[in-house]
Amino acid sequence: MASIIVLFELEPEQVLGAEGVGPGVLAVHAAGADPDVPEDPQPTTLCQRDTRSMEHSHYAPARPGEPWYPPELADRRCRECERVLSAA
């Protein structure tokens, strides 16, 4: 996969804090980038969930070898999205 967008699945009625990460993050998902608007995600995540209700994390690994998800949210990364990324 050429490019991914990292998305946060939030608890209902939650918004991201000023730091971009908050206690309301239920899961971290990955979606392919929209080919027409690369900063937007495709309609579904790699685990086939609808992206419309998810928040863009604006996270990108700083260096090769870093995880696709924010390291502080390792326990909340979607294992199915990770499986699909590993298979690509």
C-alpha positions as CSV (number, residue, x, y, z in Angstrom):
1,M,0.0,0.0,0.0
2,A,1.5,3.3,-1.1
3,S,0.1,5.6,1.6
4,I,-2.1,5.2,4.7
5,I,-4.1,7.5,6.8
6,V,-4.1,6.8,10.6
7,L,-7.6,7.3,12.1
8,F,-8.9,7.4,15.6
9,E,-12.1,5.7,16.6
10,L,-13.5,7.7,19.4
11,E,-16.0,7.1,22.2
12,P,-19.4,8.5,21.4
13,E,-19.6,12.3,22.0
14,Q,-15.8,12.6,22.4
15,V,-13.6,15.1,20.6
16,L,-9.8,15.1,20.3
17,G,-7.9,17.2,22.8
18,A,-5.4,19.9,22.0
19,E,-2.6,17.4,21.9
20,G,-4.6,15.2,19.4
21,V,-4.7,12.2,21.7
22,G,-7.1,11.8,24.5
23,P,-8.7,9.2,26.8
24,G,-11.6,8.9,24.4
25,V,-9.6,7.0,21.7
26,L,-11.1,3.5,21.5
27,A,-9.0,2.2,18.6
28,V,-6.4,3.3,16.1
29,H,-7.2,2.2,12.5
30,A,-5.5,2.5,9.1
31,A,-7.1,3.4,5.8
32,G,-5.7,3.9,2.3
33,A,-5.3,7.4,1.1
34,D,-7.9,8.7,-1.3
35,P,-6.2,8.8,-4.8
36,D,-8.0,12.1,-5.6
37,V,-7.4,13.8,-2.3
38,P,-4.3,12.1,-0.7
39,E,-4.8,13.7,2.7
40,D,-8.3,12.1,3.0
41,P,-9.0,8.5,3.8
42,Q,-10.8,6.0,1.6
43,P,-14.4,5.2,2.8
44,T,-13.4,2.2,4.8
45,T,-10.5,1.2,7.0
46,L,-8.3,-1.8,6.2
47,C,-10.5,-3.8,8.6
48,Q,-13.6,-2.6,6.6
49,R,-15.0,-0.1,9.1
50,D,-16.6,3.1,7.9
51,T,-14.2,6.0,8.2
52,R,-16.9,8.8,8.3
53,S,-17.2,8.8,12.0
54,M,-13.4,8.6,12.7
55,E,-11.0,11.4,13.3
56,H,-7.9,11.9,11.3
57,S,-4.9,11.5,13.6
58,H,-2.4,13.5,11.4
59,Y,0.2,10.9,12.6
60,A,2.9,9.7,10.3
61,P,6.1,7.8,11.3
62,A,9.1,10.1,11.5
63,R,11.6,7.5,10.5
64,P,11.6,4.1,8.7
65,G,11.0,1.3,11.1
66,E,8.6,3.2,13.4
67,P,5.1,1.8,13.8
68,W,2.2,2.9,11.6
69,Y,0.3,4.0,14.8
70,P,1.2,6.5,17.5
71,P,3.5,4.5,19.9
72,E,1.6,5.8,23.0
73,L,-1.5,4.1,21.6
74,A,0.1,0.7,20.9
75,D,-2.5,-1.0,23.1
76,R,-5.3,0.4,21.1
77,R,-4.1,-0.3,17.6
78,C,-6.5,-2.4,15.4
79,R,-5.0,-5.9,15.0
80,E,-6.9,-6.5,11.8
81,C,-5.6,-3.3,10.2
82,E,-2.1,-4.3,11.3
83,R,-2.6,-7.8,9.8
84,V,-3.6,-6.3,6.5
85,L,-0.6,-3.9,6.5
86,S,1.8,-6.7,7.3
87,A,0.4,-8.8,4.4
88,A,0.8,-6.0,1.9
